[in-house]
Amino acid sequence: MTSAAGDGAQTNDDNARAWVSTLGRFAVATAVAITIAVTIAFLMLPIIALATYQPVHDLINGLGSQVAIDAIKVSLKTNAIAFALMIIFGTPFAYVLARWRFPGRSVVITLVELPLVMPPAVAGLGLLVAFGSLGLLGHTLSALGIDLAFTQAAVVMAIVFVASPYYLRGAIAAFEAVDQTLIDVAGTLGAGPARRMLRVAIPLAGGGLGAAAAVAFARGLGEFGATILFAGSFQGTTQTLPLAVYSLFDANLDQAIAIGVLLILVSAVILLTSKLLASSWRTSSKSTSLSLGESSTFAPR
């Protein structure tokens, strides 16, 4: 009898512990679900509010206004130029930083990343004080007949200043992930440094470079603070899409929201593209190998 009573008590204790454990897991799962739901709701509600503020045909009509058209043209032109400059000059610069170790390298990388944490307004003020007519290089540039402040060139410079660190940071990581052995093999087969970069490193790091470029392009497209201080907001000349949203906020809220929705759609497409490129790069990096049958690719001709 005593043994049976003890077994029953033990069973009840086990059932109680199991119930408490189940209840605890349920409470944790509920808390996690609520946290996720609240976070997603907080992040998505402003986007949903913008997208549903007015009918779709009013959004389309808003994008057909002259202010919106001019802002789209300025944004596309200046961002295309800035993007090309980032790729042309940033790619070899990132390759050098990724593949070579030299004294002061960490300092150089820190300086490159500094604009990432610098307030955009401070970046614009710095550009104005450095390149404006009364700035550090203002008199020299004026003597050469060059006027940068409050021109489209200033827009390009502001975009490059704030967006290029995003590309450089991602490009450095992409090049560092490339197997050094593959680059060394190309060198033993006669490929020079430039050819090793162009024919080996860039193709292998292509997905990572593309993802970094997409993020940098998105950052440049949304640039506001540095642009308005260094280039101003002149319709058809320096007024980009974010600046148009600001200028229309009081004058025509519907048009401002239409431009805002356009920026959200473009940002979403760029974000999806960067994720796909990063995913394909990680997949290809794991499976890529250099066969001896391709040795003629790197041999001098």
C-alpha positions in Angstrom: 0.0 0.0 0.0 2.7 2.4 0.9 4.6 1.6 -2.3 1.5 2.1 -4.4 0.8 5.4 -2.7 4.3 6.6 -3.3 4.1 5.6 -7.0 0.9 7.6 -7.3 2.4 10.6 -5.7 5.4 10.4 -8.0 3.1 10.2 -11.0 1.2 13.3 -9.8 4.4 15.2 -9.4 5.6 14.2 -12.9 2.2 15.3 -14.4 2.4 18.6 -12.5 5.9 19.3 -13.8 4.9 18.4 -17.3 1.9 20.7 -17.0 4.1 23.5 -15.7 6.7 22.9 -18.5 3.9 23.0 -21.2 2.4 26.1 -19.7 5.8 27.7 -19.6 6.5 26.9 -23.3 3.1 28.2 -24.2 3.7 31.5 -22.3 7.1 31.9 -24.0 5.6 31.2 -27.4 2.8 33.6 -26.8 5.2 36.4 -25.6 7.4 35.8 -28.7 4.3 35.9 -31.0 3.1 39.1 -29.4 6.5 40.7 -29.7 6.8 39.8 -33.3 3.3 41.0 -34.1 3.8 44.4 -32.3 7.2 44.9 -34.0 5.8 44.1 -37.5 2.8 46.3 -36.9 4.9 49.2 -35.7 7.2 48.9 -38.8 4.4 48.3 -41.4 1.7 50.7 -40.2 3.4 53.9 -41.5 4.0 52.2 -44.9 0.4 50.9 -45.1 -0.9 54.4 -44.1 1.0 56.0 -46.9 -0.1 53.4 -49.5 -3.8 53.6 -48.5 -3.9 57.4 -47.9 -5.4 58.0 -51.4 -6.8 55.9 -54.3 -4.3 54.4 -56.7 -5.3 56.6 -59.6 -4.6 59.7 -57.4 -1.1 58.3 -56.6 -0.4 57.9 -60.3 -1.7 61.4 -61.0 0.5 62.7 -58.3 3.6 61.2 -59.9 2.6 62.9 -63.1 3.1 66.4 -61.7 5.9 68.6 -63.0 7.6 68.7 -59.6 7.6 64.9 -59.4 8.8 64.4 -63.0 11.7 66.9 -62.5 12.6 65.2 -59.2 12.6 61.8 -60.8 14.9 63.1 -63.6 17.3 64.7 -61.2 17.4 61.7 -58.9 18.0 59.3 -61.8 20.8 61.4 -63.4 22.7 62.2 -60.2 22.4 58.7 -58.7 23.5 57.1 -62.0 26.6 59.3 -62.1 27.3 58.8 -58.4 26.8 55.0 -58.8 29.2 54.8 -61.7 31.9 56.7 -59.7 31.4 54.4 -56.7 31.8 51.3 -58.9 34.7 52.6 -61.0 36.8 54.0 -58.1 35.5 52.0 -55.2 35.9 48.5 -56.5 39.7 48.6 -57.0 40.1 50.5 -53.7 38.1 47.9 -51.8 40.1 45.1 -53.5 43.4 46.7 -52.3 42.1 47.1 -48.8 40.7 43.5 -48.7 43.8 41.7 -50.2 46.7 43.6 -48.8 47.8 44.2 -45.2 49.8 47.3 -44.6 50.5 49.6 -41.6 47.6 51.9 -41.0 45.1 49.7 -42.8 42.6 49.7 -39.9 42.9 53.5 -39.7 42.1 53.8 -43.4 39.0 51.5 -43.1 37.8 53.5 -40.1 38.1 56.7 -42.1 36.2 55.1 -44.9 33.4 54.0 -42.6 33.2 57.3 -40.7 30.4 58.7 -43.0 28.3 55.8 -41.9 27.9 57.2 -38.4 28.1 60.9 -39.3 24.8 62.7 -39.3 23.9 63.6 -42.9 23.4 67.2 -42.1 27.0 67.4 -40.7 28.2 65.7 -43.9 26.5 68.3 -46.0 27.9 71.1 -43.8 31.4 69.6 -44.1 31.1 69.5 -47.9 29.9 73.1 -48.0 32.8 74.3 -45.8 35.3 72.3 -47.8 34.1 72.9 -51.4 31.8 76.0 -51.1 32.8 79.4 -52.5 33.9 80.5 -49.0 35.2 77.1 -48.0 38.6 75.5 -47.6 39.1 75.0 -51.3 36.6 77.6 -52.4 39.1 80.3 -53.6 41.2 77.7 -55.5 38.1 76.3 -57.2 36.8 79.8 -58.0 40.2 80.7 -59.6 39.8 77.7 -61.8 36.3 78.7 -62.8 34.7 75.8 -60.9 31.6 76.4 -58.8 30.4 73.3 -57.0 28.0 74.3 -54.3 24.3 74.4 -55.1 24.7 72.6 -58.5 24.0 69.1 -59.7 27.7 68.3 -59.1 27.1 69.0 -55.5 24.2 66.5 -55.5 26.5 63.9 -56.9 29.2 64.6 -54.4 26.8 64.5 -51.5 25.5 61.1 -52.7 29.0 59.7 -53.2 30.0 60.9 -49.7 27.2 59.3 -47.8 26.5 56.2 -50.0 30.0 55.1 -51.0 30.9 53.7 -47.5 28.0 51.2 -47.9 29.5 49.9 -51.1 33.1 49.9 -49.9 32.2 48.1 -46.7 30.3 45.4 -48.6 32.9 45.2 -51.3 35.7 44.7 -48.8 33.8 41.8 -47.2 33.1 40.3 -50.6 36.7 40.4 -51.7 37.9 39.0 -48.3 35.6 36.0 -48.7 37.3 35.0 -52.0 39.8 32.2 -51.6 43.3 33.7 -51.8 44.5 30.4 -53.3 42.5 31.0 -56.5 44.0 34.4 -56.9 47.5 33.1 -56.3 47.0 30.3 -58.8 46.1 32.9 -61.4 49.3 34.8 -60.6 51.4 31.7 -61.1 49.8 31.2 -64.5 51.0 34.7 -65.6 48.1 37.0 -64.7 49.1 40.4 -63.5 47.5 42.1 -60.5 44.9 44.0 -62.6 44.0 40.8 -64.5 43.7 38.8 -61.3 41.3 41.4 -60.0 39.2 41.6 -63.1 39.2 37.9 -64.2 39.2 36.1 -60.8 38.4 38.3 -57.8 35.5 40.3 -59.2 33.6 37.3 -60.8 33.9 35.3 -57.6 32.9 38.3 -55.5 30.2 39.4 -58.0 27.2 38.6 -55.9 28.5 40.3 -52.8 29.6 43.3 -54.9 26.1 43.5 -56.4 24.4 43.4 -53.1 26.7 46.1 -51.7 26.0 48.2 -54.8 22.3 47.8 -54.4 22.4 49.0 -50.8 24.6 51.9 -51.7 22.2 52.9 -54.6 19.3 52.8 -52.2 21.1 54.9 -49.7 22.0 57.5 -52.4 18.4 57.6 -53.7 17.1 58.4 -50.2 19.8 61.0 -49.4 18.4 64.2 -47.9 20.4 66.0 -45.3 23.8 66.4 -47.0 22.1 67.3 -50.3 19.9 70.0 -49.0 22.8 71.7 -47.2 25.4 71.4 -49.9 23.2 71.5 -53.1 20.0 73.2 -52.0 16.6 72.3 -53.3 16.0 73.9 -56.7 13.3 72.3 -58.8 14.7 70.7 -62.0 18.3 71.3 -60.9 19.1 69.9 -57.4 15.7 68.9 -56.1 15.8 65.1 -55.8 12.9 62.9 -54.8 13.4 63.2 -51.0 13.8 66.9 -51.3 10.6 67.1 -53.4 8.7 65.3 -50.6 9.9 67.9 -48.1 9.0 70.8 -50.4 5.6 69.5 -51.1 4.8 68.6 -47.5 3.0 72.0 -47.0 2.1 72.8 -50.6 0.5 69.5 -51.7 0.5 66.6 -49.3 -1.1 64.2 -51.9 1.8 64.7 -54.3 4.3 64.3 -51.4 2.7 61.0 -50.4 2.7 59.8 -54.0 6.5 60.4 -54.3 6.9 58.8 -50.9 5.1 55.6 -52.1 7.3 55.6 -55.2 10.4 55.7 -53.0 9.1 52.8 -50.9 8.4 50.7 -53.9 11.9 51.4 -55.3 13.5 50.7 -52.0 11.6 47.4 -51.7 12.8 46.3 -55.1 16.4 47.2 -54.3 16.3 45.4 -51.0 14.9 42.2 -52.6 17.5 42.4 -55.3 20.3 42.8 -52.8 19.1 39.8 -50.8 18.9 37.7 -54.0 22.4 38.7 -55.1 23.8 38.1 -51.6 22.2 34.6 -51.5 23.4 33.7 -54.9 26.9 34.9 -54.0 27.1 32.8 -50.9 25.9 29.7 -52.9 28.3 30.2 -55.7 31.2 31.0 -53.3 30.9 27.6 -51.7 30.9 25.7 -55.0 33.4 27.6 -57.0 36.7 26.1 -57.8 39.5 26.8 -60.3 40.2 23.9 -62.6 43.6 23.4 -64.3 41.8 23.2 -67.6 41.1 26.9 -67.3 44.7 27.8 -66.9 44.9 29.3 -70.4 42.4 32.0 -69.3 45.1 33.6 -67.1 48.1 32.9 -69.2 49.7 35.8 -71.0 48.7 36.3 -74.6 
